[in-house]
Amino acid sequence: MAKAMFDAATVQHANLLDAAPIVPGAIVSKTLVNTAGCKMIVFAMDAGQSISEHHAPFVATVHVLDGRLEFG
């Protein structure tokens, strides 16, 4: 399991665009928080990249920080 960037007990901040930079032709992911009740991951995807359909045990939300995202 990837080490989380933050622990859930401390107030911290980060520039999410810097946490997972765009890499040409790739998808970059960085775990921000990973606790028993919450997992937060930031993804950076180059143009044309996609993530396959999958299921997770948590509610998922999506926030687009830059660019566009299409759900298919």
C-alpha positions in Angstrom: 0.0 0.0 0.0 1.4 3.4 -0.9 2.4 5.7 1.9 -0.1 8.6 2.3 1.2 12.1 1.9 -0.8 13.3 5.0 -1.9 11.8 8.2 -5.5 12.4 9.2 -4.6 13.8 12.7 -2.7 17.0 11.5 -3.9 20.0 9.6 -1.7 20.3 6.5 -2.0 21.8 3.0 -0.5 21.2 -0.4 -0.8 22.4 -4.0 -2.6 19.4 -5.6 -1.3 20.3 -9.0 2.2 19.9 -7.7 1.5 16.7 -5.7 1.0 14.6 -8.9 2.5 16.3 -11.9 1.4 15.5 -15.5 3.7 13.0 -17.2 3.4 12.7 -21.0 1.6 9.5 -21.9 1.0 8.4 -18.3 -1.3 8.5 -15.3 0.3 9.5 -12.0 -1.4 8.8 -8.7 -0.5 10.0 -5.2 -2.3 8.9 -2.1 -3.1 11.9 0.1 -4.9 10.2 3.0 -5.4 6.5 3.8 -7.4 5.6 6.9 -9.9 2.9 7.7 -12.8 5.2 6.8 -11.3 7.4 4.0 -8.9 7.1 1.1 -8.1 10.2 -0.9 -6.0 9.9 -4.1 -5.1 12.6 -6.6 -4.7 11.5 -10.2 -2.8 13.4 -13.0 -3.6 12.2 -16.5 -2.1 13.3 -19.7 -4.4 14.1 -22.6 -6.0 10.9 -24.1 -5.4 8.7 -21.0 -8.2 6.8 -19.3 -8.9 4.7 -16.2 -10.7 1.5 -16.6 -14.1 1.0 -14.9 -13.7 -0.3 -11.4 -15.4 -0.5 -8.0 -14.3 0.9 -4.7 -15.5 0.3 -1.1 -15.8 4.0 -0.6 -18.0 6.8 -2.0 -16.0 8.5 -4.9 -16.0 12.1 -5.8 -14.2 13.8 -8.7 -12.7 17.3 -8.7 -11.2 18.5 -12.0 -8.4 20.9 -11.1 -7.2 21.7 -14.6 -8.4 20.6 -18.1 -11.4 18.5 -18.9 -12.7 15.1 -18.0 -15.1 12.9 -19.9 -17.1 10.1 -18.3 -17.9 7.4 -20.9 
